[in-house]
């Protein structure tokens, strides 16, 4: 029993040293699964701290598995890929969360739309954590969505691993 208690105490100290967002100069990388209606794929992002509670970043996702349309067509590369620049407000310390947690709402400008996202990071160690993020389009570039144009232009959910770089 003493070994279990000692292990739990050491684990809790280990967790308190991890920080989800450190402010100016902090660099995060994330890789994970992109889920949306009609397809699933790979999501990759990076965030660069530019202030105590602000970061700028880039995201990319590529849909690997896409449902065929009613004629059996599959989307081309341009319909499967999305690149975005984004701004995050890192609010973990503002909301007085544990240092290893961060919640970050933000705005993004991509190839398919102007949108918003809300994400959460939880770091287990100084270098590794998990994240979940949901995004929605605010303004679509083309209101007449046909064929595969809905891909990367709708509600998306991303989940995966987060790293301090």
C-alpha positions in Angstrom: 0.0 0.0 0.0 2.9 2.4 0.8 4.3 1.8 -2.7 0.9 2.7 -4.3 0.6 5.9 -2.2 4.2 6.9 -3.0 3.6 6.3 -6.7 0.4 8.4 -6.7 2.3 11.3 -4.9 5.1 11.1 -7.4 2.7 11.1 -10.3 0.8 14.1 -9.0 4.1 16.1 -8.7 5.0 15.0 -12.2 1.6 16.3 -13.5 1.8 19.6 -11.8 5.1 20.5 -13.5 3.6 20.2 -17.0 2.3 23.4 -18.5 -0.3 23.6 -21.3 0.6 27.2 -22.4 3.5 29.2 -21.1 2.9 32.5 -23.0 5.3 34.4 -25.3 7.7 32.2 -27.1 5.8 29.0 -26.3 5.6 26.6 -29.3 3.1 23.7 -29.5 2.7 21.1 -32.2 -0.4 18.8 -32.5 -1.1 15.8 -34.7 -4.4 13.9 -34.7 -7.5 12.6 -36.3 -9.9 14.9 -38.3 -13.6 13.9 -38.2 -16.3 15.5 -40.3 -19.4 14.5 -42.2 -18.4 12.5 -45.3 -14.7 12.0 -44.4 -11.9 11.4 -41.9 -8.3 12.4 -42.1 -5.1 13.7 -40.6 -4.9 17.0 -38.7 -1.6 18.8 -38.0 -1.2 22.2 -36.3 1.4 24.4 -34.7 0.9 27.4 -32.3 3.4 30.1 -31.5 2.9 32.1 -28.3 3.0 35.9 -29.0 1.8 37.1 -25.6 0.8 36.0 -22.2 -2.6 34.6 -23.5 -2.3 34.8 -27.3 -0.9 32.6 -30.0 -0.8 32.4 -33.8 -0.7 29.2 -35.6 -1.1 27.2 -38.8 -3.2 24.1 -39.4 -3.4 21.5 -42.2 -5.6 18.6 -42.7 -6.0 16.0 -45.4 -9.0 13.7 -45.7 -7.9 10.1 -46.3 -11.3 8.4 -46.2 -14.1 10.1 -48.1 -17.5 8.9 -49.0 -18.3 8.6 -52.7 -21.0 10.7 -54.2 -24.2 9.2 -55.7 -22.4 8.8 -59.1 -19.4 7.0 -57.5 -17.0 10.0 -57.9 -14.3 10.7 -55.3 -13.0 14.2 -54.4 -9.8 15.5 -55.9 -6.8 16.8 -53.9 -8.0 20.3 -53.6 -11.3 19.1 -52.0 -9.5 16.9 -49.6 -6.9 19.4 -48.2 -7.4 22.4 -46.1 -4.8 24.9 -44.8 -5.5 27.6 -42.2 -3.9 30.4 -40.4 -5.3 31.0 -36.9 -5.4 33.1 -33.8 -5.9 31.6 -30.3 -6.8 33.2 -27.0 -5.2 30.8 -24.5 -7.4 31.1 -21.4 -6.2 28.4 -19.0 -4.6 30.8 -16.5 -7.4 33.4 -16.9 -10.0 30.8 -15.9 -7.6 29.7 -13.1 -7.3 26.1 -14.5 -4.5 23.8 -13.5 -1.2 24.8 -15.2 -1.3 21.6 -17.3 -4.7 22.5 -18.8 -5.6 25.1 -21.4 -8.8 26.1 -23.2 -8.3 28.1 -26.4 -11.1 29.7 -28.4 -10.0 31.2 -31.7 -10.5 32.4 -35.3 -9.1 30.8 -38.4 -8.8 31.8 -42.1 -8.5 28.9 -44.5 -8.7 27.8 -48.1 -12.5 27.0 -47.7 -13.8 29.5 -45.2 -13.4 31.9 -42.3 -14.2 30.1 -39.1 -13.9 29.7 -35.4 -12.7 26.9 -33.2 -12.7 25.9 -29.5 -10.0 23.6 -28.2 -8.8 22.0 -24.9 -5.3 20.7 -24.1 -4.2 18.5 -21.2 -0.5 17.9 -20.7 0.6 14.8 -18.8 4.3 15.7 -18.9 6.3 18.8 -19.9 6.4 17.6 -23.5 3.3 15.4 -24.1 -0.4 15.9 -23.8 -3.8 15.3 -25.5 -6.1 17.8 -27.2 -9.6 18.0 -28.6 -10.8 20.8 -30.9 -14.1 21.6 -32.6 -14.4 24.1 -35.5 -17.2 25.7 -37.4 -17.3 27.9 -40.5 -18.6 31.5 -39.9 -18.4 32.7 -43.5 -18.1 30.3 -46.5 -16.4 31.6 -49.6 -19.0 30.0 -51.9 -22.6 29.8 -50.6 -23.6 27.5 -53.5 -22.0 24.3 -52.1 -22.2 21.4 -54.6 -20.5 18.0 -54.9 -17.6 17.7 -52.5 -17.4 21.4 -51.6 -18.9 20.7 -48.2 -15.7 18.8 -47.2 -13.5 21.0 -44.9 -16.4 23.6 -45.0 -18.5 22.3 -42.1 -18.4 21.4 -38.5 -15.2 19.4 -37.8 -13.8 17.7 -34.7 -10.0 17.0 -34.2 -8.5 14.9 -31.5 -5.0 13.8 -30.9 -1.6 14.4 -29.3 -0.1 17.7 -28.3 3.7 18.4 -27.9 5.9 21.2 -26.6 8.4 22.0 -29.3 
